[in-house]
Amino acid sequence: MTGYQGRPLLFLDVDGPLLPFGEGLQRQPSGSGQTNHLARLDPQVGLRLAALPCDLVWATTWEDQANVEIAPRIGLPRLPVVNWPEPSDEDERQDQWFGLCWKTRTLVAWANQRPFAWVDDEITDADRDWVSAHHRGRALLHHVPSAQGLTNDDLIALDRWLRAV
């Protein structure tokens, strides 16, 4: 632990955790093709996320579009956004070799030793091991199955961990 005194970060992915896409969820309500999938967003999840003792950060390929399309629909304010750099060839080779999610290195760098939780449907044990070896702050990598999205149990687990940091 680095002794960081501020609030921990919570990196949020959109597709999977906030927009589940499992069986049974593929039937879309009628509406415009561009936005009908957004009907799967649960406004209660936004309220619960906003109540967590942390600083929320978008960690999604939606980048700033998450502030335009997602945040207002779930009651979140404009959030900071992780912008994804082009990985080096060496990083891509290592990520593939170790089985890392393509986001892992960038999120550890973005956290800059600050405690963080990360909610994503692509997290594996390889990511947990890499973060443990390369991040001096506390970290919780919380896998959310894309078929169900964030659940009450997930939010309780995040709240407990964040309060203990």
Helices and strands as residue ranges (DSSP letters): E 9-12, G 36-40, H 43-50, E 55-58, H 65-65, I 66-70, H 71-74, H 89-98, H 104-111, E 116-120, H 125-134, E 139-143, H 152-164
